[in-house]
Amino acid sequence: MKIKVEQYNPLWKESFNQIKVELSEVMASLNPQIEHIGSTAVEGLSAKPIIDILIGVDDIDELNIIPALLMEVTSIMKTITKICRIADFSST
């Protein structure tokens, strides 16, 4: 498998911030902690162009609610799909 690593791109931070706003709106009732993690979160670091996001909630039982909430919002799924298409996971 070929893994594409790119020089740091400030658009990664902007993409995360857009996704965070959408996720925050969808999951407002859970009051989630939403963090940008992984190599794209480190300014200046080359990375695979995939935005890694960590979602934390206060009650472990709330984790079961998150998938259903995400399925209701097609814009988030479109954004995630777009990000995944940017990554090149083709075989060599």
N, C-alpha and C positions, 0 to 999 in steps of 0.2 A: 504494500500500500504506500502510495506517495503522499506525504504530508507537506502541505504548503505553509511555510513560515514567512511572514512579512515583517518589514520594518514597522516600528511603532506608528500607529495611525490615530490621530486625535479624534477621528470619527467614531472609534470604538467607545470612547467615553460618552459622546453625544448619543450614540445608539443605546447604550445602557440607560442613560437618563430618560430617554423617550420610553423605553420598555418599563422602567421603574414607575413612571407616572401612570402608565396604563395598568400595570399590575396593582399599584396602590389603589387605584379607583375600583378595580374589580374585587379586590380583597379587603376593602376598607373595613368591613365588619370584623375582620380578624386582627386588625392593627398589626400587620406584618413588619418585620425588619427585612429590608431588601438590600442586598449588598452585591457590588460588582467584585468578583473574585477571579483568581487565575491570572495568567500572564497578560491578558489584554487590559487588566486593571493597573498594571505597573507602567507609568509614563516612561517612555524612552526604551522600553524592552521590546525586542522582536518577539513575535508570537504567532501561533495559528490564529487566523481571523475568526475566532469563535468567542462570543460573549458568554462567559460563565456567570451565572447568577445564583446566589444563595438566598433562599426565603426562609426566614425564621418566624415561628409563632410561639405564643406563650404557653399554649396547651397542646400536648402531643396529639390529642384527639382531633384537633383542628386540621391536622395534616390530611386526613381523609376527605376534607371538604375542598381542598385546593384543586384537584384535577377537574372536578365538576365546574368550578368557577372559571377555570381557564378555557374549558370547552365552550363556554357561552360567549366568549369574546373572540371573534374571528380576526380582528386586527392584530391581536397579540400573536395568534397562530401564523398569520401572514408574515409578521415581522420575524418570528423565529424561523419560518421556512426560508425567508429571504436570506437571513444570516447563514443558515445551513448551506444554501446554494452557493454562497460566496466561498465557502471552504471547499477545497479540492481534495476529495478522498479517493480519487481514481487509482486503480491498480497500475503498477508499473510493468 
